[in-house]
Amino acid sequence: MIDIKKKLQDEIAALEHEFRTELPKEILRARELGDLSENAEYHAAKERQGYVNARLGQLKMRLQTVSMADMTKIPKDRVGLGSEVVVFDVKKEEEVTYKIVTSEETDAPNGLVSTSSPIGKGLLNKQVGDEVKIPIPGGEKEFEILRLKTIHDLAELS
């Protein structure tokens, strides 16, 4: 969770710098070129300014949500945010390891699945020994949960 906060804070800082320092300079420079109705640089800078402002709003809301996450509500014996879960893929007959992460950290090819993805949702609140059928685009995954380390277990190892 600390990594997510840092990543969000870094992006907010970079965008705030661009919004408060770089974009006003670009807009001023573009205004000096003359007629604003046909000034592509001016319109591009104003458009970028609108995008950056909207993105800042999104990031600040996301940071607030992440900051309010209550670690005591994450289960200690079931799959939850931050869990590392080893499953047996019944169809492929192989073990697969997933880590349940936030949407900002998602990297499915490397086993990082978000809590809002089909696999992440399907694994949430499951325990070792549970068999799970998860509908995914293009079919269904069938897993048996073999091993589980929750965010609490992983924190103890650090």
Order of alpha helices (4+ residues) and beta strands (2+ residues): alpha-alpha-alpha-beta-beta-beta-alpha-beta-beta-alpha
